[in-house]
Amino acid sequence: GPEWKYPKVMKPKLHENIIDAQIQQNIEEITDTGEQQEDEQ
């Protein structure tokens, strides 16, 4: 959704939570790629 476009002053917690979620997702994707690279191909 467009939540990430809102100024951080308006929704600071939402903005931080989205960043944390993106970082966590990136970590999980890197882990999955390293451990299950053969399964996806």
C-alpha positions in Angstrom: 0.0 0.0 0.0 0.9 3.7 0.0 1.7 3.7 3.7 5.5 4.0 3.0 4.9 7.3 1.2 3.6 9.0 4.3 6.0 11.4 6.1 7.8 9.8 9.0 6.5 12.5 11.3 3.0 11.4 10.7 3.5 7.7 11.2 6.9 7.1 12.7 6.1 3.7 14.2 4.5 2.5 11.0 7.5 3.7 9.0 10.0 2.0 11.4 8.0 -1.3 11.3 8.0 -1.3 7.5 11.8 -0.9 7.5 12.2 -3.6 10.1 10.0 -5.9 8.0 11.9 -5.2 4.9 15.2 -5.9 6.6 13.9 -9.1 8.1 12.5 -10.2 4.7 15.9 -9.5 3.1 17.7 -11.6 5.7 15.2 -14.4 5.2 15.6 -14.2 1.4 19.4 -14.3 1.6 19.2 -17.3 4.0 16.7 -19.1 1.8 18.8 -18.4 -1.3 21.9 -19.8 0.4 20.3 -22.9 1.8 17.8 -23.8 -0.9 19.4 -22.5 -4.0 19.3 -26.0 -5.7 15.6 -26.5 -4.8 14.5 -23.4 -6.7 16.4 -24.2 -9.9 
